[in-house]
Amino acid sequence: MKLHQLTPAKGSVAKKKRIGRGQGSGRGGTSTKGHKGAQARTGYKTRPHFEGGQMPLQRRVPKFGFKNIARVFYKPINLDRLQRLSESLNTTHIDAGVLRASGFIGKGRYKILGNGNSELKAKLTVAAYKFSQSAKAAIEKVGGKVIILN
C-alpha cells in the first residue's frame, strides 16, 4: 500500500451542502433561510445567551452573595506534611523557598495548620504568613521557632 492509494472509509466523509446555487440544487431561492425576517438577511447575528425573546437563564436564576475582590487567599499546609518534608530533605528550617522547591506552594501566600491528629516530632524553624493557634502551639511545644512573614 502506498500513500496515494489511501482513502477514507466508505460513508465516513459527507459531501458539503451547496446552498444558494440555483433552483436545480433544491437549496436555491431562500437558501434554507426561510422567507424574510432578520434571520434571512445578511449580517444577522444573535447576542450571546439570546433565547428568542424568552427571559434568558442568567436573568431567570436568582443572584445572591458577593465576591470580595480584596480577599487574600492562603494555601493551607498541615503540620504532618512539614514533618515528612523535614525528614525527606533532612532540614530543620522550612520557608517559602523550601516549600516552593518541593511543590507545596506556588507564588501566593500560605498558612500552616495543625490538623488536630498530627504530631510534630522534629524541632523546626518555620517561616509562614499565618499560623493557626494549634500549629503555633505544636511547633513551640517541641522547641521549634515560628517566624511570621509580612
N, CA, C and O atoms as a GROMACS GRO file, in nm:
protein
  600
    1MET      N    1   0.085  -0.119   0.000
    1MET     CA    2   0.000   0.000   0.000
    1MET      C    3   0.089   0.124   0.000
    1MET      O    4   0.189   0.132   0.071
    2LYS      N    5   0.048   0.220  -0.082
    2LYS     CA    6   0.124   0.344  -0.094
    2LYS      C    7   0.038   0.460  -0.045
    2LYS      O    8  -0.084   0.448  -0.032
    3LEU      N    9   0.104   0.572  -0.018
    3LEU     CA   10   0.037   0.688   0.038
    3LEU      C   11  -0.074   0.742  -0.053
    3LEU      O   12  -0.178   0.786  -0.005
    4HIS      N   13  -0.052   0.738  -0.185
    4HIS     CA   14  -0.152   0.790  -0.278
    4HIS      C   15  -0.271   0.696  -0.295
    4HIS      O   16  -0.370   0.732  -0.359
    5GLN      N   17  -0.263   0.575  -0.238
    5GLN     CA   18  -0.373   0.479  -0.250
    5GLN      C   19  -0.468   0.483  -0.130
    5GLN      O   20  -0.571   0.416  -0.132
    6LEU      N   21  -0.432   0.561  -0.025
    6LEU     CA   22  -0.516   0.568   0.094
    6LEU      C   23  -0.643   0.646   0.066
    6LEU      O   24  -0.639   0.752   0.004
    7THR      N   25  -0.756   0.594   0.112
    7THR     CA   26  -0.885   0.664   0.100
    7THR      C   27  -0.960   0.648   0.232
    7THR      O   28  -0.939   0.551   0.304
    8PRO      N   29  -1.049   0.744   0.263
    8PRO     CA   30  -1.128   0.730   0.386
    8PRO      C   31  -1.227   0.615   0.375
    8PRO      O   32  -1.262   0.572   0.265
    9ALA      N   33  -1.273   0.566   0.489
    9ALA     CA   34  -1.369   0.455   0.492
    9ALA      C   35  -1.499   0.498   0.423
    9ALA      O   36  -1.536   0.615   0.425
   10LYS      N   37  -1.568   0.402   0.363
   10LYS     CA   38  -1.690   0.432   0.289
   10LYS      C   39  -1.797   0.488   0.383
   10LYS      O   40  -1.829   0.425   0.484
   11GLY      N   41  -1.852   0.604   0.350
   11GLY     CA   42  -1.958   0.665   0.430
   11GLY      C   43  -1.908   0.755   0.542
   11GLY      O   44  -1.988   0.815   0.613
   12SER      N   45  -1.776   0.764   0.559
   12SER     CA   46  -1.723   0.845   0.670
   12SER      C   47  -1.710   0.992   0.634
   12SER      O   48  -1.702   1.077   0.724
   13VAL      N   49  -1.707   1.025   0.505
   13VAL     CA   50  -1.692   1.163   0.463
   13VAL      C   51  -1.821   1.207   0.394
   13VAL      O   52  -1.858   1.154   0.289
   14ALA      N   53  -1.891   1.305   0.455
   14ALA     CA   54  -2.016   1.355   0.398
   14ALA      C   55  -1.986   1.469   0.302
   14ALA      O   56  -1.893   1.547   0.325
   15LYS      N   57  -2.065   1.478   0.194
   15LYS     CA   58  -2.047   1.588   0.099
   15LYS      C   59  -2.101   1.716   0.158
   15LYS      O   60  -2.200   1.715   0.230
   16LYS      N   61  -2.035   1.827   0.128
   16LYS     CA   62  -2.076   1.958   0.178
   16LYS      C   63  -2.204   2.002   0.107
   16LYS      O   64  -2.217   1.984  -0.014
   17LYS      N   65  -2.299   2.060   0.183
   17LYS     CA   66  -2.422   2.112   0.124
   17LYS      C   67  -2.389   2.237   0.046
   17LYS      O   68  -2.331   2.331   0.100
   18ARG      N   69  -2.425   2.238  -0.083
   18ARG     CA   70  -2.403   2.358  -0.166
   18ARG      C   71  -2.531   2.439  -0.165
   18ARG      O   72  -2.626   2.409  -0.237
   19ILE      N   73  -2.532   2.543  -0.082
   19ILE     CA   74  -2.652   2.622  -0.059
   19ILE      C   75  -2.650   2.747  -0.147
   19ILE      O   76  -2.546   2.811  -0.162
   20GLY      N   77  -2.765   2.781  -0.203
   20GLY     CA   78  -2.778   2.903  -0.282
   20GLY      C   79  -2.714   2.894  -0.418
   20GLY      O   80  -2.656   2.992  -0.465
   21ARG      N   81  -2.722   2.777  -0.483
   21ARG     CA   82  -2.660   2.759  -0.615
   21ARG      C   83  -2.767   2.731  -0.721
   21ARG      O   84  -2.748   2.648  -0.810
   22GLY      N   85  -2.879   2.801  -0.709
   22GLY     CA   86  -2.983   2.787  -0.812
   22GLY      C   87  -3.094   2.692  -0.772
   22GLY      O   88  -3.080   2.612  -0.679
   23GLN      N   89  -3.206   2.701  -0.847
   23GLN     CA   90  -3.325   2.622  -0.813
   23GLN      C   91  -3.302   2.472  -0.833
   23GLN      O   92  -3.358   2.389  -0.761
   24GLY      N   93  -3.220   2.439  -0.929
   24GLY     CA   94  -3.198   2.297  -0.960
   24GLY      C   95  -3.131   2.221  -0.846
   24GLY      O   96  -3.142   2.099  -0.838
   25SER      N   97  -3.061   2.291  -0.759
   25SER     CA   98  -2.991   2.224  -0.650
   25SER      C   99  -3.085   2.181  -0.539
   25SER      O  100  -3.051   2.097  -0.456
   26GLY      N  101  -3.206   2.239  -0.537
   26GLY     CA  102  -3.300   2.209  -0.429
   26GLY      C  103  -3.281   2.299  -0.309
   26GLY      O  104  -3.362   2.298  -0.216
   27ARG      N  105  -3.175   2.376  -0.310
   27ARG     CA  106  -3.150   2.468  -0.199
   27ARG      C  107  -3.122   2.608  -0.250
   27ARG      O  108  -3.043   2.682  -0.191
   28GLY      N  109  -3.185   2.644  -0.359
   28GLY     CA  110  -3.168   2.778  -0.415
   28GLY      C  111  -3.272   2.869  -0.354
   28GLY      O  112  -3.325   2.840  -0.247
   29GLY      N  113  -3.303   2.978  -0.419
   29GLY     CA  114  -3.408   3.068  -0.373
   29GLY      C  115  -3.376   3.129  -0.239
   29GLY      O  116  -3.296   3.223  -0.232
   30THR      N  117  -3.436   3.078  -0.132
   30THR     CA  118  -3.414   3.135   0.001
   30THR      C  119  -3.290   3.077   0.070
   30THR      O  120  -3.254   3.121   0.180
   31SER      N  121  -3.226   2.980   0.009
   31SER     CA  122  -3.104   2.919   0.063
   31SER      C  123  -3.123   2.866   0.205
   31SER      O  124  -3.038   2.888   0.291
   32THR      N  125  -3.231   2.798   0.230
   32THR     CA  126  -3.269   2.732   0.357
   32THR      C  127  -3.290   2.829   0.472
   32THR      O  128  -3.289   2.789   0.589
   33LYS      N  129  -3.308   2.961   0.440
   33LYS     CA  130  -3.323   3.059   0.548
   33LYS      C  131  -3.467   3.101   0.570
   33LYS      O  132  -3.493   3.183   0.658
   34GLY      N  133  -3.560   3.050   0.493
   34GLY     CA  134  -3.699   3.090   0.509
   34GLY      C  135  -3.726   3.222   0.439
   34GLY      O  136  -3.638   3.274   0.369
   35HIS      N  137  -3.847   3.276   0.457
   35HIS     CA  138  -3.885   3.399   0.388
   35HIS      C  139  -3.876   3.518   0.481
   35HIS      O  140  -3.933   3.515   0.591
   36LYS      N  141  -3.807   3.620   0.440
   36LYS     CA  142  -3.796   3.748   0.509
   36LYS      C  143  -3.751   3.736   0.656
   36LYS      O  144  -3.714   3.627   0.699
   37GLY      N  145  -3.753   3.844   0.730
   37GLY     CA  146  -3.712   3.843   0.870
   37GLY      C  147  -3.562   3.861   0.886
   37GLY      O  148  -3.486   3.843   0.791
   38ALA      N  149  -3.522   3.896   1.007
   38ALA     CA  150  -3.382   3.927   1.035
   38ALA      C  151  -3.291   3.809   1.005
   38ALA      O  152  -3.179   3.827   0.956
   39GLN      N  153  -3.338   3.688   1.033
   39GLN     CA  154  -3.252   3.571   1.017
   39GLN      C  155  -3.226   3.538   0.871
   39GLN      O  156  -3.130   3.469   0.839
   40ALA      N  157  -3.311   3.588   0.781
   40ALA     CA  158  -3.290   3.564   0.638
   40ALA      C  159  -3.194   3.665   0.579
   40ALA      O  160  -3.141   3.642   0.470
   41ARG      N  161  -3.169   3.774   0.647
   41ARG     CA  162  -3.090   3.882   0.590
   41ARG      C  163  -2.940   3.866   0.618
   41ARG      O  164  -2.900   3.796   0.711
   42THR      N  165  -2.862   3.932   0.538
   42THR     CA  166  -2.717   3.923   0.554
   42THR      C  167  -2.673   4.001   0.679
   42THR      O  168  -2.737   4.099   0.717
   43GLY      N  169  -2.566   3.956   0.742
   43GLY     CA  170  -2.512   4.024   0.860
   43GLY      C  171  -2.587   3.994   0.988
   43GLY      O  172  -2.563   4.060   1.090
   44TYR      N  173  -2.678   3.895   0.987
   44TYR     CA  174  -2.758   3.863   1.106
   44TYR      C  175  -2.673   3.790   1.209
   44TYR      O  176  -2.602   3.695   1.177
   45LYS      N  177  -2.680   3.836   1.334
   45LYS     CA  178  -2.615   3.766   1.445
   45LYS      C  179  -2.702   3.778   1.569
   45LYS      O  180  -2.766   3.881   1.590
   46THR      N  181  -2.707   3.675   1.652
   46THR     CA  182  -2.780   3.684   1.779
   46THR      C  183  -2.682   3.720   1.889
   46THR      O  184  -2.563   3.691   1.880
   47ARG      N  185  -2.733   3.784   1.992
   47ARG     CA  186  -2.650   3.813   2.108
   47ARG      C  187  -2.617   3.682   2.180
   47ARG      O  188  -2.693   3.585   2.170
   48PRO      N  189  -2.508   3.678   2.251
   48PRO     CA  190  -2.481   3.558   2.332
   48PRO      C  191  -2.591   3.541   2.436
   48PRO      O  192  -2.639   3.640   2.491
   49HIS      N  193  -2.632   3.420   2.463
   49HIS     CA  194  -2.735   3.383   2.561
   49HIS      C  195  -2.875   3.427   2.519
   49HIS      O  196  -2.966   3.425   2.601
   50PHE      N  197  -2.895   3.468   2.392
   50PHE     CA  198  -3.029   3.508   2.346
   50PHE      C  199  -3.113   3.383   2.330
   50PHE      O  200  -3.070   3.286   2.269
   51GLU      N  201  -3.235   3.386   2.387
   51GLU     CA  202  -3.323   3.269   2.384
   51GLU      C  203  -3.452   3.299   2.310
   51GLU      O  204  -3.559   3.249   2.347
   52GLY      N  205  -3.444   3.379   2.206
   52GLY     CA  206  -3.560   3.405   2.122
   52GLY      C  207  -3.667   3.487   2.189
   52GLY      O  208  -3.786   3.468   2.161
   53GLY      N  209  -3.631   3.579   2.277
   53GLY     CA  210  -3.729   3.663   2.344
   53GLY      C  211  -3.770   3.610   2.480
   53GLY      O  212  -3.822   3.685   2.562
   54GLN      N  213  -3.748   3.481   2.504
   54GLN     CA  214  -3.773   3.423   2.636
   54GLN      C  215  -3.672   3.482   2.734
   54GLN      O  216  -3.560   3.515   2.696
   55MET      N  217  -3.712   3.496   2.860
   55MET     CA  218  -3.622   3.551   2.962
   55MET      C  219  -3.499   3.460   2.973
   55MET      O  220  -3.514   3.342   3.005
   56PRO      N  221  -3.380   3.512   2.947
   56PRO     CA  222  -3.260   3.426   2.947
   56PRO      C  223  -3.230   3.367   3.084
   56PRO      O  224  -3.269   3.420   3.188
   57LEU      N  225  -3.160   3.256   3.081
   57LEU     CA  226  -3.129   3.180   3.204
   57LEU      C  227  -3.058   3.266   3.307
   57LEU      O  228  -3.091   3.260   3.425
   58GLN      N  229  -2.960   3.346   3.264
   58GLN     CA  230  -2.883   3.425   3.361
   58GLN      C  231  -2.967   3.534   3.426
   58GLN      O  232  -2.925   3.591   3.527
   59ARG      N  233  -3.086   3.565   3.370
   59ARG     CA  234  -3.176   3.661   3.434
   59ARG      C  235  -3.287   3.591   3.511
   59ARG      O  236  -3.348   3.651   3.600
   60ARG      N  237  -3.315   3.465   3.478
   60ARG     CA  238  -3.420   3.390   3.549
   60ARG      C  239  -3.372   3.340   3.685
   60ARG      O  240  -3.449   3.335   3.780
   61VAL      N  241  -3.244   3.304   3.693
   61VAL     CA  242  -3.188   3.246   3.815
   61VAL      C  243  -3.156   3.357   3.915
   61VAL      O  244  -3.094   3.456   3.877
   62PRO      N  245  -3.198   3.343   4.041
   62PRO     CA  246  -3.171   3.449   4.139
   62PRO      C  247  -3.023   3.462   4.172
   62PRO      O  248  -2.949   3.364   4.171
   63LYS      N  249  -2.982   3.583   4.200
   63LYS     CA  250  -2.842   3.610   4.236
   63LYS      C  251  -2.834   3.626   4.388
   63LYS      O  252  -2.926   3.677   4.451
   64PHE      N  253  -2.724   3.582   4.446
   64PHE     CA  254  -2.705   3.601   4.590
   64PHE      C  255  -2.557   3.601   4.623
   64PHE      O  256  -2.475   3.555   4.543
   65GLY      N  257  -2.522   3.653   4.739
   65GLY     CA  258  -2.383   3.657   4.783
   65GLY      C  259  -2.305   3.766   4.711
   65GLY      O  260  -2.360   3.842   4.631
   66PHE      N  261  -2.175   3.772   4.741
   66PHE     CA  262  -2.091   3.867   4.670
   66PHE      C  263  -1.947   3.820   4.677
   66PHE      O  264  -1.908   3.747   4.769
   67LYS      N  265  -1.867   3.862   4.579
   67LYS     CA  266  -1.726   3.824   4.573
   67LYS      C  267  -1.642   3.940   4.626
   67LYS      O  268  -1.649   4.051   4.574
   68ASN      N  269  -1.565   3.912   4.727
   68ASN     CA  270  -1.479   4.014   4.785
   68ASN      C  271  -1.351   4.021   4.701
   68ASN      O  272  -1.270   3.928   4.702
   69ILE      N  273  -1.333   4.132   4.629
   69ILE     CA  274  -1.215   4.143   4.542
   69ILE      C  275  -1.087   4.168   4.621
   69ILE      O  276  -0.977   4.154   4.566
   70ALA      N  277  -1.100   4.206   4.748
   70ALA     CA  278  -0.982   4.232   4.830
   70ALA      C  279  -0.941   4.110   4.912
   70ALA      O  280  -0.851   4.120   4.996
   71ARG      N  281  -1.005   3.994   4.888
   71ARG     CA  282  -0.977   3.873   4.966
   71ARG      C  283  -0.834   3.825   4.942
   71ARG      O  284  -0.786   3.823   4.829
   72VAL      N  285  -0.768   3.788   5.050
   72VAL     CA  286  -0.633   3.732   5.041
   72VAL      C  287  -0.645   3.582   5.067
   72VAL      O  288  -0.689   3.541   5.175
   73PHE      N  289  -0.607   3.502   4.970
   73PHE     CA  290  -0.617   3.356   4.981
   73PHE      C  291  -0.486   3.299   5.035
   73PHE      O  292  -0.378   3.333   4.988
   74TYR      N  293  -0.498   3.211   5.134
   74TYR     CA  294  -0.382   3.144   5.192
   74TYR      C  295  -0.390   2.995   5.160
   74TYR      O  296  -0.491   2.932   5.189
   75LYS      N  297  -0.285   2.939   5.101
   75LYS     CA  298  -0.281   2.795   5.072
   75LYS      C  299  -0.254   2.722   5.203
   75LYS      O  300  -0.155   2.751   5.270
   76PRO      N  301  -0.343   2.627   5.242
   76PRO     CA  302  -0.322   2.557   5.369
   76PRO      C  303  -0.217   2.446   5.358
   76PRO      O  304  -0.215   2.370   5.261
   77ILE      N  305  -0.130   2.440   5.458
   77ILE     CA  306  -0.029   2.333   5.467
   77ILE      C  307  -0.034   2.278   5.609
   77ILE      O  308  -0.019   2.353   5.705
   78ASN      N  309  -0.054   2.148   5.621
   78ASN     CA  310  -0.066   2.085   5.752
   78ASN      C  311   0.071   2.047   5.810
   78ASN      O  312   0.169   2.031   5.738
   79LEU      N  313   0.074   2.033   5.942
   79LEU     CA  314   0.199   2.001   6.013
   79LEU      C  315   0.257   1.866   5.973
   79LEU      O  316   0.379   1.849   5.967
   80ASP      N  317   0.170   1.768   5.945
   80ASP     CA  318   0.221   1.635   5.908
   80ASP      C  319   0.302   1.642   5.777
   80ASP      O  320   0.397   1.566   5.759
   81ARG      N  321   0.263   1.732   5.687
   81ARG     CA  322   0.339   1.750   5.563
   81ARG      C  323   0.476   1.812   5.592
   81ARG      O  324   0.575   1.775   5.530
   82LEU      N  325   0.480   1.906   5.687
   82LEU     CA  326   0.607   1.967   5.725
   82LEU      C  327   0.700   1.863   5.788
   82LEU      O  328   0.820   1.864   5.764
   83GLN      N  329   0.642   1.774   5.870
   83GLN     CA  330   0.719   1.667   5.934
   83GLN      C  331   0.782   1.578   5.827
   83GLN      O  332   0.902   1.548   5.832
   84ARG      N  333   0.700   1.534   5.729
   84ARG     CA  334   0.753   1.448   5.622
   84ARG      C  335   0.856   1.520   5.536
   84ARG      O  336   0.955   1.460   5.494
   85LEU      N  337   0.834   1.649   5.511
   85LEU     CA  338   0.926   1.729   5.431
   85LEU      C  339   1.061   1.743   5.501
   85LEU      O  340   1.166   1.732   5.437
   86SER      N  341   1.059   1.769   5.632
   86SER     CA  342   1.185   1.784   5.706
   86SER      C  343   1.262   1.652   5.712
   86SER      O  344   1.386   1.652   5.711
   87GLU      N  345   1.189   1.540   5.719
   87GLU     CA  346   1.256   1.409   5.720
   87GLU      C  347   1.316   1.376   5.584
   87GLU      O  348   1.428   1.324   5.576
   88SER      N  349   1.242   1.406   5.476
   88SER     CA  350   1.292   1.370   5.343
   88SER      C  351   1.408   1.460   5.300
   88SER      O  352   1.502   1.412   5.235
   89LEU      N  353   1.404   1.588   5.335
   89LEU     CA  354   1.512   1.680   5.296
   89LEU      C  355   1.621   1.692   5.402
   89LEU      O  356   1.726   1.752   5.378
   90ASN      N  357   1.594   1.634   5.519
   90ASN     CA  358   1.688   1.638   5.632
   90ASN      C  359   1.723   1.784   5.667
   90ASN      O  360   1.840   1.822   5.673
   91THR      N  361   1.617   1.864   5.689
   91THR     CA  362   1.635   2.006   5.721
   91THR      C  363   1.551   2.043   5.844
   91THR      O  364   1.452   1.977   5.876
   92THR      N  365   1.594   2.150   5.912
   92THR     CA  366   1.516   2.198   6.027
   92THR      C  367   1.457   2.336   6.000
   92THR      O  368   1.378   2.386   6.081
   93HIS      N  369   1.493   2.398   5.887
   93HIS     CA  370   1.442   2.532   5.853
   93HIS      C  371   1.350   2.520   5.731
   93HIS      O  372   1.392   2.477   5.623
   94ILE      N  373   1.223   2.558   5.749
   94ILE     CA  374   1.127   2.550   5.640
   94ILE      C  375   1.072   2.689   5.614
   94ILE      O  376   1.017   2.754   5.702
   95ASP      N  377   1.090   2.735   5.488
   95ASP     CA  378   1.039   2.866   5.448
   95ASP      C  379   0.979   2.853   5.308
   95ASP      O  380   0.962   2.743   5.256
   96ALA      N  381   0.947   2.969   5.247
   96ALA     CA  382   0.881   2.970   5.117
   96ALA      C  383   0.965   2.902   5.009
   96ALA      O  384   0.912   2.832   4.923
   97GLY      N  385   1.095   2.922   5.013
   97GLY     CA  386   1.184   2.862   4.913
   97GLY      C  387   1.181   2.710   4.916
   97GLY      O  388   1.174   2.646   4.811
   98VAL      N  389   1.185   2.654   5.036
   98VAL     CA  390   1.182   2.508   5.052
   98VAL      C  391   1.048   2.453   5.006
   98VAL      O  392   1.042   2.352   4.934
   99LEU      N  393   0.939   2.519   5.047
   99LEU     CA  394   0.805   2.474   5.011
   99LEU      C  395   0.781   2.486   4.860
   99LEU      O  396   0.718   2.399   4.800
  100ARG      N  397   0.831   2.593   4.799
  100ARG     CA  398   0.814   2.612   4.655
  100ARG      C  399   0.895   2.508   4.578
  100ARG      O  400   0.847   2.453   4.478
  101ALA      N  401   1.017   2.481   4.623
  101ALA     CA  402   1.104   2.383   4.555
  101ALA      C  403   1.045   2.242   4.562
  101ALA      O  404   1.063   2.163   4.470
  102SER      N  405   0.975   2.212   4.671
  102SER     CA  406   0.916   2.078   4.685
  102SER      C  407   0.775   2.071   4.627
  102SER      O  408   0.712   1.965   4.631
  103GLY      N  409   0.723   2.182   4.572
  103GLY     CA  410   0.595   2.179   4.502
  103GLY      C  411   0.472   2.197   4.588
  103GLY      O  412   0.361   2.173   4.541
  104PHE      N  413   0.488   2.238   4.714
  104PHE     CA  414   0.372   2.257   4.802
  104PHE      C  415   0.297   2.386   4.771
  104PHE      O  416   0.175   2.392   4.783
  105ILE      N  417   0.370   2.490   4.731
  105ILE     CA  418   0.307   2.620   4.705
  105ILE      C  419   0.353   2.675   4.571
  105ILE      O  420   0.452   2.629   4.514
  106GLY      N  421   0.279   2.775   4.523
  106GLY     CA  422   0.318   2.848   4.403
  106GLY      C  423   0.370   2.984   4.443
  106GLY      O  424   0.459   2.996   4.527
  107LYS      N  425   0.311   3.090   4.381
  107LYS     CA  426   0.357   3.224   4.410
  107LYS      C  427   0.287   3.286   4.530
  107LYS      O  428   0.340   3.380   4.590
  108GLY      N  429   0.169   3.237   4.567
  108GLY     CA  430   0.086   3.302   4.667
  108GLY      C  431   0.132   3.283   4.811
  108GLY      O  432   0.242   3.235   4.838
  109ARG      N  433   0.043   3.324   4.902
  109ARG     CA  434   0.071   3.312   5.045
  109ARG      C  435   0.027   3.175   5.095
  109ARG      O  436  -0.050   3.105   5.029
  110TYR      N  437   0.076   3.137   5.212
  110TYR     CA  438   0.041   3.007   5.269
  110TYR      C  439   0.025   3.019   5.419
  110TYR      O  440   0.080   3.109   5.483
  111LYS      N  441  -0.052   2.925   5.475
  111LYS     CA  442  -0.081   2.924   5.618
  111LYS      C  443  -0.053   2.784   5.672
  111LYS      O  444  -0.090   2.685   5.609
  112ILE      N  445   0.011   2.776   5.787
  112ILE     CA  446   0.041   2.648   5.849
  112ILE      C  447  -0.072   2.612   5.943
  112ILE      O  448  -0.111   2.691   6.029
  113LEU      N  449  -0.127   2.490   5.925
  113LEU     CA  450  -0.238   2.443   6.007
  113LEU      C  451  -0.197   2.321   6.086
  113LEU      O  452  -0.122   2.236   6.037
  114GLY      N  453  -0.245   2.312   6.209
  114GLY     CA  454  -0.225   2.192   6.289
  114GLY      C  455  -0.354   2.112   6.281
  114GLY      O  456  -0.450   2.143   6.351
  115ASN      N  457  -0.356   2.010   6.196
  115ASN     CA  458  -0.482   1.941   6.167
  115ASN      C  459  -0.525   1.843   6.276
  115ASN      O  460  -0.572   1.733   6.246
  116GLY      N  461  -0.508   1.881   6.400
  116GLY     CA  462  -0.564   1.805   6.512
  116GLY      C  463  -0.491   1.677   6.547
  116GLY      O  464  -0.431   1.668   6.655
  117ASN      N  465  -0.494   1.578   6.458
  117ASN     CA  466  -0.440   1.447   6.495
  117ASN      C  467  -0.292   1.429   6.462
  117ASN      O  468  -0.232   1.330   6.505
  118SER      N  469  -0.230   1.521   6.387
  118SER     CA  470  -0.089   1.502   6.353
  118SER      C  471  -0.001   1.557   6.464
  118SER      O  472  -0.032   1.659   6.527
  119GLU      N  473   0.108   1.488   6.487
  119GLU     CA  474   0.201   1.527   6.593
  119GLU      C  475   0.336   1.561   6.531
  119GLU      O  476   0.389   1.485   6.451
  120LEU      N  477   0.391   1.675   6.569
  120LEU     CA  478   0.520   1.718   6.517
  120LEU      C  479   0.629   1.665   6.609
  120LEU      O  480   0.622   1.683   6.731
  121LYS      N  481   0.729   1.599   6.550
  121LYS     CA  482   0.838   1.541   6.631
  121LYS      C  483   0.968   1.621   6.613
  121LYS      O  484   1.048   1.631   6.705
  122ALA      N  485   0.986   1.677   6.493
  122ALA     CA  486   1.110   1.749   6.462
  122ALA      C  487   1.106   1.891   6.518
  122ALA      O  488   1.001   1.955   6.523
  123LYS      N  489   1.224   1.938   6.561
  123LYS     CA  490   1.237   2.076   6.610
  123LYS      C  491   1.262   2.165   6.488
  123LYS      O  492   1.374   2.171   6.436
  124LEU      N  493   1.156   2.234   6.442
  124LEU     CA  494   1.163   2.308   6.317
  124LEU      C  495   1.157   2.459   6.338
  124LEU      O  496   1.097   2.507   6.434
  125THR      N  497   1.220   2.532   6.249
  125THR     CA  498   1.204   2.677   6.238
  125THR      C  499   1.120   2.698   6.114
  125THR      O  500   1.165   2.673   6.002
  126VAL      N  501   0.996   2.746   6.134
  126VAL     CA  502   0.901   2.758   6.022
  126VAL      C  503   0.869   2.904   5.998
  126VAL      O  504   0.829   2.976   6.089
  127ALA      N  505   0.886   2.948   5.873
  127ALA     CA  506   0.851   3.084   5.833
  127ALA      C  507   0.727   3.078   5.745
  127ALA      O  508   0.728   3.010   5.642
  128ALA      N  509   0.620   3.149   5.785
  128ALA     CA  510   0.495   3.148   5.707
  128ALA      C  511   0.422   3.280   5.726
  128ALA      O  512   0.455   3.359   5.815
  129TYR      N  513   0.320   3.303   5.642
  129TYR     CA  514   0.242   3.427   5.652
  129TYR      C  515   0.143   3.421   5.766
  129TYR      O  516   0.114   3.523   5.830
  130LYS      N  517   0.089   3.300   5.794
  130LYS     CA  518  -0.004   3.284   5.905
  130LYS      C  519   0.011   3.146   5.964
  130LYS      O  520   0.055   3.052   5.898
  131PHE      N  521  -0.026   3.135   6.091
  131PHE     CA  522  -0.026   3.008   6.162
  131PHE      C  523  -0.159   2.994   6.236
  131PHE      O  524  -0.213   3.092   6.286
  132SER      N  525  -0.212   2.872   6.242
  132SER     CA  526  -0.327   2.851   6.329
  132SER      C  527  -0.273   2.840   6.471
  132SER      O  528  -0.155   2.814   6.491
  133GLN      N  529  -0.361   2.860   6.569
  133GLN     CA  530  -0.316   2.856   6.709
  133GLN      C  531  -0.261   2.718   6.744
  133GLN      O  532  -0.160   2.707   6.814
  134SER      N  533  -0.327   2.612   6.694
  134SER     CA  534  -0.282   2.477   6.726
  134SER      C  535  -0.147   2.447   6.662
  134SER      O  536  -0.064   2.379   6.722
  135ALA      N  537  -0.124   2.497   6.540
  135ALA     CA  538   0.005   2.474   6.473
  135ALA      C  539   0.117   2.548   6.545
  135ALA      O  540   0.226   2.493   6.564
  136LYS      N  541   0.090   2.671   6.585
  136LYS     CA  542   0.190   2.750   6.657
  136LYS      C  543   0.227   2.682   6.789
  136LYS      O  544   0.345   2.673   6.825
  137ALA      N  545   0.125   2.635   6.860
  137ALA     CA  546   0.149   2.566   6.988
  137ALA      C  547   0.228   2.438   6.968
  137ALA      O  548   0.318   2.408   7.047
  138ALA      N  549   0.195   2.362   6.863
  138ALA     CA  550   0.264   2.234   6.838
  138ALA      C  551   0.411   2.256   6.802
  138ALA      O  552   0.497   2.180   6.845
  139ILE      N  553   0.439   2.360   6.723
  139ILE     CA  554   0.578   2.388   6.684
  139ILE      C  555   0.660   2.432   6.805
  139ILE      O  556   0.773   2.388   6.823
  140GLU      N  557   0.603   2.519   6.888
  140GLU     CA  558   0.673   2.569   7.005
  140GLU      C  559   0.684   2.464   7.115
  140GLU      O  560   0.775   2.470   7.198
  141LYS      N  561   0.592   2.368   7.116
  141LYS     CA  562   0.593   2.261   7.218
  141LYS      C  563   0.718   2.173   7.204
  141LYS      O  564   0.775   2.130   7.305
  142VAL      N  565   0.760   2.145   7.079
  142VAL     CA  566   0.878   2.061   7.058
  142VAL      C  567   1.007   2.141   7.054
  142VAL      O  568   1.114   2.087   7.027
  143GLY      N  569   0.997   2.273   7.081
  143GLY     CA  570   1.116   2.357   7.087
  143GLY      C  571   1.147   2.426   6.956
  143GLY      O  572   1.257   2.479   6.939
  144GLY      N  573   1.054   2.427   6.863
  144GLY     CA  574   1.073   2.493   6.734
  144GLY      C  575   1.050   2.642   6.744
  144GLY      O  576   1.019   2.696   6.850
  145LYS      N  577   1.065   2.709   6.631
  145LYS     CA  578   1.051   2.855   6.627
  145LYS      C  579   0.955   2.894   6.516
  145LYS      O  580   0.956   2.835   6.408
  146VAL      N  581   0.870   2.994   6.543
  146VAL     CA  582   0.770   3.043   6.448
  146VAL      C  583   0.810   3.182   6.400
  146VAL      O  584   0.832   3.272   6.481
  147ILE      N  585   0.821   3.199   6.268
  147ILE     CA  586   0.853   3.330   6.209
  147ILE      C  587   0.735   3.370   6.120
  147ILE      O  588   0.700   3.300   6.026
  148ILE      N  589   0.675   3.486   6.152
  148ILE     CA  590   0.560   3.534   6.074
  148ILE      C  591   0.609   3.634   5.970
  148ILE      O  592   0.670   3.737   6.003
  149LEU      N  593   0.582   3.603   5.842
  149LEU     CA  594   0.624   3.689   5.732
  149LEU      C  595   0.520   3.798   5.706
  149LEU      O  596   0.405   3.786   5.748
  150ASN      N  597   0.560   3.903   5.640
  150ASN     CA  598   0.467   4.012   5.605
  150ASN      C  599   0.423   4.000   5.462
  150ASN      O  600   0.345   4.082   5.414
   0.00000   0.00000   0.00000
